[in-house]
Amino acid sequence: MKSKLILFFFITFLFSLTFISAVPFQVNVNTVEGLQIFYPHFEYVKQNSNFNLHIHVSNISNGFPLNNTQVNCHLHLYDVSGNHTFESGILNKDDNKFDHEIHISSGNFSKLGTHAFYIWCNNSVLGGSVRGTFEVTKTGEKLETSEALIYLIVLMASVSLFVLCLWGAIKTVWKNPRNDENKIIDISYLKYVKISLCFLSYALLIWITNIMVLITNNLLNSSVAFTFFKVVYTILISMFYPIILGVLFVIAMNILLDKKFKRLLERGIFPDG
């Protein structure tokens, strides 16, 4: 029952993210007279990436495009705290005589979250402005609900398999069967199952932390959580090959001991082990 409730609230959370992120762009309030500004509607920008902005302007009353020598345009950007990150003078004028353009450096998109922009253009007679918001994310993309559900399904399946393997490793008997005198009377090969389950649990833990790195990076956009799981993943993956060598060594030692004990048992000797 608890797992169903967790799944329900997670799915509800994902859908709420979809609706919250769909922030509309606000264009010229005055639709009768003034300047109409056309600009690319990018809702998502990749963190720490450069950006080239191009703007076109027309007369809003008749739709007639204005040459970039007939009007000047400006741009202001604001970060998640409401602080200015960028204040331009007059935007550059492209040689094609229509584009107003500017290069925005990556430092203006260093903070994750909702940023805002304000563009205004004017000449000696007319003016117009646009404003809106955009999201700075790790990938510069929106995580769709279907993709988030795939993450959830893979994560739950991996965690379930990890718990199952870990439980099996804990419950599986390691020692060989013994009599009342604590002497070995038979060889148990379950110890190799236990070793395999322990190693598989470790491999699954690496896989789970890798999934959490992807979730915190692509879905939650949490720098703290992303850094935590990234560090854990790096540590676990760096220990992978030494652990493989350790597991092979333990298996080899137990194989040799089991062969020794088996020879003694065949001779009717019950070793202490």
One Martini backbone bead per residue (centre of mass of N, CA, C, O) as a GRO file, in nm:
protein
  273
    1MET     BB    1   0.058   0.063  -0.021
    2LYS     BB    2   0.299   0.258   0.006
    3SER     BB    3   0.406   0.226  -0.284
    4LYS     BB    4   0.151   0.342  -0.421
    5LEU     BB    5   0.163   0.624  -0.291
    6ILE     BB    6   0.442   0.702  -0.395
    7LEU     BB    7   0.371   0.676  -0.696
    8PHE     BB    8   0.140   0.883  -0.699
    9PHE     BB    9   0.303   1.136  -0.596
   10PHE     BB   10   0.521   1.128  -0.819
   11ILE     BB   11   0.333   1.165  -1.062
   12THR     BB   12   0.205   1.430  -0.964
   13PHE     BB   13   0.473   1.587  -0.958
   14LEU     BB   14   0.538   1.564  -1.261
   15PHE     BB   15   0.283   1.709  -1.365
   16SER     BB   16   0.335   1.975  -1.213
   17LEU     BB   17   0.596   2.044  -1.360
   18THR     BB   18   0.472   2.076  -1.640
   19PHE     BB   19   0.280   2.319  -1.565
   20ILE     BB   20   0.481   2.515  -1.429
   21SER     BB   21   0.686   2.538  -1.683
   22ALA     BB   22   0.439   2.672  -1.853
   23VAL     BB   23   0.539   2.972  -1.927
   24PRO     BB   24   0.428   3.252  -2.053
   25PHE     BB   25   0.461   3.486  -2.296
   26GLN     BB   26   0.502   3.838  -2.299
   27VAL     BB   27   0.368   4.080  -2.489
   28ASN     BB   28   0.246   4.332  -2.617
   29VAL     BB   29   0.001   4.525  -2.484
   30ASN     BB   30  -0.006   4.702  -2.734
   31THR     BB   31  -0.210   4.622  -3.035
   32VAL     BB   32  -0.227   4.901  -3.218
   33GLU     BB   33   0.048   5.054  -3.127
   34GLY     BB   34   0.380   4.992  -3.247
   35LEU     BB   35   0.609   4.735  -3.161
   36GLN     BB   36   0.711   4.430  -3.299
   37ILE     BB   37   0.861   4.144  -3.141
   38PHE     BB   38   1.097   3.906  -3.264
   39TYR     BB   39   1.171   3.591  -3.099
   40PRO     BB   40   1.309   3.326  -2.956
   41HIS     BB   41   1.137   3.053  -2.780
   42PHE     BB   42   1.326   2.974  -2.514
   43GLU     BB   43   1.267   2.769  -2.231
   44TYR     BB   44   1.561   2.632  -2.258
   45VAL     BB   45   1.885   2.643  -2.093
   46LYS     BB   46   2.205   2.572  -2.076
   47GLN     BB   47   2.435   2.544  -1.859
   48ASN     BB   48   2.706   2.725  -1.937
   49SER     BB   49   2.607   2.870  -2.207
   50ASN     BB   50   2.598   3.001  -2.502
   51PHE     BB   51   2.425   3.292  -2.667
   52ASN     BB   52   2.225   3.374  -2.959
   53LEU     BB   53   2.058   3.675  -3.035
   54HIS     BB   54   1.761   3.737  -3.241
   55ILE     BB   55   1.596   4.032  -3.382
   56HIS     BB   56   1.272   4.145  -3.484
   57VAL     BB   57   1.097   4.428  -3.642
   58SER     BB   58   0.763   4.574  -3.630
   59ASN     BB   59   0.467   4.707  -3.719
   60ILE     BB   60   0.175   4.647  -3.545
   61SER     BB   61  -0.047   4.783  -3.738
   62ASN     BB   62   0.088   4.645  -4.036
   63GLY     BB   63   0.360   4.448  -4.027
   64PHE     BB   64   0.600   4.619  -4.097
   65PRO     BB   65   0.922   4.590  -4.153
   66LEU     BB   66   1.213   4.698  -3.984
   67ASN     BB   67   1.491   4.843  -4.003
   68ASN     BB   68   1.779   4.843  -3.800
   69THR     BB   69   1.810   5.167  -3.851
   70GLN     BB   70   1.507   5.249  -3.725
   71VAL     BB   71   1.598   5.082  -3.460
   72ASN     BB   72   1.632   5.013  -3.109
   73CYS     BB   73   1.780   4.760  -2.891
   74HIS     BB   74   1.724   4.585  -2.574
   75LEU     BB   75   1.877   4.399  -2.283
   76HIS     BB   76   1.756   4.205  -2.000
   77LEU     BB   77   1.878   4.007  -1.723
   78TYR     BB   78   1.759   3.753  -1.480
   79ASP     BB   79   1.777   3.580  -1.203
   80VAL     BB   80   1.655   3.384  -0.940
   81SER     BB   81   1.698   3.661  -0.750
   82GLY     BB   82   1.656   3.930  -0.947
   83ASN     BB   83   1.923   3.979  -1.076
   84HIS     BB   84   2.143   4.111  -1.269
   85THR     BB   85   2.325   3.966  -1.561
   86PHE     BB   86   2.220   4.170  -1.796
   87GLU     BB   87   2.324   4.482  -1.979
   88SER     BB   88   2.242   4.641  -2.258
   89GLY     BB   89   2.275   4.813  -2.507
   90ILE     BB   90   2.284   4.841  -2.819
   91LEU     BB   91   2.222   4.633  -3.045
   92ASN     BB   92   2.332   4.473  -3.292
   93LYS     BB   93   2.372   4.512  -3.654
   94ASP     BB   94   2.303   4.347  -3.914
   95ASP     BB   95   2.387   4.331  -4.256
   96ASN     BB   96   2.080   4.254  -4.345
   97LYS     BB   97   1.898   4.502  -4.194
   98PHE     BB   98   1.720   4.332  -3.951
   99ASP     BB   99   1.901   4.232  -3.737
  100HIS     BB  100   1.920   4.190  -3.389
  101GLU     BB  101   2.229   4.133  -3.204
  102ILE     BB  102   2.369   3.892  -2.953
  103HIS     BB  103   2.619   3.791  -2.725
  104ILE     BB  104   2.591   3.544  -2.466
  105SER     BB  105   2.743   3.446  -2.202
  106SER     BB  106   2.769   3.176  -1.981
  107GLY     BB  107   2.763   3.339  -1.703
  108ASN     BB  108   2.440   3.404  -1.730
  109PHE     BB  109   2.397   3.058  -1.691
  110SER     BB  110   2.484   2.937  -1.391
  111LYS     BB  111   2.197   2.932  -1.275
  112LEU     BB  112   1.955   2.749  -1.160
  113GLY     BB  113   1.639   2.812  -1.308
  114THR     BB  114   1.446   3.100  -1.307
  115HIS     BB  115   1.448   3.329  -1.564
  116ALA     BB  116   1.469   3.668  -1.698
  117PHE     BB  117   1.331   3.894  -1.953
  118TYR     BB  118   1.402   4.216  -2.133
  119ILE     BB  119   1.261   4.372  -2.426
  120TRP     BB  120   1.343   4.678  -2.608
  121CYS     BB  121   1.201   4.906  -2.853
  122ASN     BB  122   1.302   5.212  -3.042
  123ASN     BB  123   1.211   5.531  -3.146
  124SER     BB  124   1.092   5.854  -3.195
  125VAL     BB  125   0.781   5.716  -3.197
  126LEU     BB  126   0.820   5.409  -3.125
  127GLY     BB  127   0.726   5.117  -2.915
  128GLY     BB  128   0.847   4.806  -2.752
  129SER     BB  129   0.778   4.491  -2.566
  130VAL     BB  130   0.928   4.206  -2.391
  131ARG     BB  131   0.846   3.927  -2.168
  132GLY     BB  132   0.998   3.664  -1.955
  133THR     BB  133   1.076   3.314  -1.922
  134PHE     BB  134   1.340   3.078  -1.820
  135GLU     BB  135   1.521   2.772  -1.813
  136VAL     BB  136   1.793   2.652  -1.625
  137THR     BB  137   1.968   2.363  -1.721
  138LYS     BB  138   2.181   2.105  -1.756
  139THR     BB  139   2.067   2.026  -2.067
  140GLY     BB  140   1.838   2.220  -2.207
  141GLU     BB  141   1.591   2.035  -2.118
  142LYS     BB  142   1.290   1.871  -2.111
  143LEU     BB  143   1.131   1.657  -1.897
  144GLU     BB  144   0.934   1.416  -1.966
  145THR     BB  145   0.698   1.220  -1.825
  146SER     BB  146   0.776   0.956  -1.968
  147GLU     BB  147   1.076   0.970  -1.884
  148ALA     BB  148   1.027   0.978  -1.578
  149LEU     BB  149   0.886   0.700  -1.563
  150ILE     BB  150   1.131   0.540  -1.654
  151TYR     BB  151   1.309   0.615  -1.421
  152LEU     BB  152   1.122   0.499  -1.202
  153ILE     BB  153   1.110   0.205  -1.298
  154VAL     BB  154   1.415   0.149  -1.297
  155LEU     BB  155   1.463   0.224  -1.001
  156MET     BB  156   1.264   0.023  -0.866
  157ALA     BB  157   1.383  -0.233  -0.992
  158SER     BB  158   1.672  -0.196  -0.883
  159VAL     BB  159   1.605  -0.181  -0.581
  160SER     BB  160   1.461  -0.453  -0.562
  161LEU     BB  161   1.704  -0.624  -0.657
  162PHE     BB  162   1.898  -0.529  -0.439
  163VAL     BB  163   1.738  -0.626  -0.193
  164LEU     BB  164   1.723  -0.922  -0.278
  165CYS     BB  165   2.031  -0.975  -0.291
  166LEU     BB  166   2.101  -0.881  -0.004
  167TRP     BB  167   1.915  -1.079   0.141
  168GLY     BB  168   2.043  -1.335   0.020
  169ALA     BB  169   2.332  -1.282   0.129
  170ILE     BB  170   2.253  -1.286   0.432
  171LYS     BB  171   2.095  -1.574   0.435
  172THR     BB  172   2.326  -1.716   0.327
  173VAL     BB  173   2.524  -1.975   0.385
  174TRP     BB  174   2.874  -2.020   0.449
  175LYS     BB  175   2.914  -2.262   0.603
  176ASN     BB  176   2.988  -2.567   0.677
  177PRO     BB  177   2.878  -2.844   0.784
  178ARG     BB  178   2.821  -2.949   1.129
  179ASN     BB  179   2.873  -3.090   1.421
  180ASP     BB  180   2.873  -3.104   1.766
  181GLU     BB  181   3.207  -3.070   1.738
  182ASN     BB  182   3.267  -2.863   1.500
  183LYS     BB  183   3.280  -3.050   1.244
  184ILE     BB  184   3.326  -3.127   0.927
  185ILE     BB  185   3.075  -3.314   0.707
  186ASP     BB  186   3.058  -3.099   0.466
  187ILE     BB  187   3.003  -2.940   0.146
  188SER     BB  188   2.930  -2.601   0.075
  189TYR     BB  189   2.815  -2.401  -0.217
  190LEU     BB  190   2.672  -2.136  -0.106
  191LYS     BB  191   2.913  -1.942  -0.081
  192TYR     BB  192   2.910  -1.868  -0.391
  193VAL     BB  193   2.636  -1.735  -0.383
  194LYS     BB  194   2.705  -1.518  -0.176
  195ILE     BB  195   2.928  -1.382  -0.337
  196SER     BB  196   2.755  -1.316  -0.587
  197LEU     BB  197   2.541  -1.142  -0.435
  198CYS     BB  198   2.737  -0.929  -0.331
  199PHE     BB  199   2.839  -0.833  -0.607
  200LEU     BB  200   2.561  -0.766  -0.729
  201SER     BB  201   2.490  -0.550  -0.519
  202TYR     BB  202   2.719  -0.361  -0.594
  203ALA     BB  203   2.645  -0.321  -0.892
  204LEU     BB  204   2.359  -0.207  -0.830
  205LEU     BB  205   2.455   0.039  -0.669
  206ILE     BB  206   2.591   0.173  -0.906
  207TRP     BB  207   2.338   0.190  -1.086
  208ILE     BB  208   2.165   0.363  -0.889
  209THR     BB  209   2.357   0.610  -0.872
  210ASN     BB  210   2.342   0.667  -1.175
  211ILE     BB  211   2.041   0.729  -1.181
  212MET     BB  212   2.056   0.964  -0.972
  213VAL     BB  213   2.230   1.144  -1.146
  214LEU     BB  214   2.019   1.174  -1.373
  215ILE     BB  215   1.783   1.283  -1.203
  216THR     BB  216   1.930   1.534  -1.071
  217ASN     BB  217   2.004   1.652  -1.356
  218ASN     BB  218   1.720   1.623  -1.535
  219LEU     BB  219   1.487   1.677  -1.308
  220LEU     BB  220   1.583   1.851  -1.039
  221ASN     BB  221   1.833   2.045  -1.057
  222SER     BB  222   2.043   1.945  -0.825
  223SER     BB  223   2.351   2.019  -0.716
  224VAL     BB  224   2.379   1.871  -0.447
  225ALA     BB  225   2.269   1.591  -0.531
  226PHE     BB  226   2.450   1.552  -0.775
  227THR     BB  227   2.722   1.565  -0.624
  228PHE     BB  228   2.675   1.333  -0.432
  229PHE     BB  229   2.619   1.101  -0.644
  230LYS     BB  230   2.878   1.148  -0.804
  231VAL     BB  231   3.076   1.076  -0.578
  232VAL     BB  232   2.967   0.796  -0.513
  233TYR     BB  233   3.003   0.680  -0.798
  234THR     BB  234   3.310   0.727  -0.820
  235ILE     BB  235   3.389   0.549  -0.580
  236LEU     BB  236   3.255   0.283  -0.669
  237ILE     BB  237   3.398   0.261  -0.953
  238SER     BB  238   3.696   0.265  -0.837
  239MET     BB  239   3.634  -0.024  -0.673
  240PHE     BB  240   3.559  -0.245  -0.878
  241TYR     BB  241   3.828  -0.395  -0.957
  242PRO     BB  242   3.931  -0.463  -0.673
  243ILE     BB  243   3.679  -0.634  -0.602
  244ILE     BB  244   3.711  -0.845  -0.817
  245LEU     BB  245   3.985  -0.949  -0.712
  246GLY     BB  246   3.879  -1.020  -0.430
  247VAL     BB  247   3.666  -1.225  -0.520
  248LEU     BB  248   3.859  -1.419  -0.671
  249PHE     BB  249   4.032  -1.481  -0.423
  250VAL     BB  250   3.812  -1.602  -0.240
  251ILE     BB  251   3.727  -1.825  -0.433
  252ALA     BB  252   4.001  -1.966  -0.459
  253MET     BB  253   4.042  -2.029  -0.155
  254ASN     BB  254   3.778  -2.201  -0.125
  255ILE     BB  255   3.844  -2.415  -0.333
  256LEU     BB  256   4.097  -2.522  -0.191
  257LEU     BB  257   3.960  -2.593   0.080
  258ASP     BB  258   3.741  -2.783  -0.031
  259LYS     BB  259   3.939  -2.991  -0.148
  260LYS     BB  260   4.073  -3.059   0.119
  261PHE     BB  261   3.816  -3.145   0.275
  262LYS     BB  262   3.724  -3.366   0.076
  263ARG     BB  263   3.967  -3.554   0.114
  264LEU     BB  264   3.925  -3.598   0.417
  265LEU     BB  265   3.633  -3.712   0.402
  266GLU     BB  266   3.708  -3.958   0.220
  267ARG     BB  267   3.896  -4.061   0.477
  268GLY     BB  268   3.719  -3.992   0.751
  269ILE     BB  269   3.787  -3.691   0.803
  270PHE     BB  270   3.708  -3.431   1.045
  271PRO     BB  271   3.747  -3.114   1.016
  272ASP     BB  272   3.760  -2.801   1.154
  273GLY     BB  273   3.818  -2.527   0.960
   0.00000   0.00000   0.00000
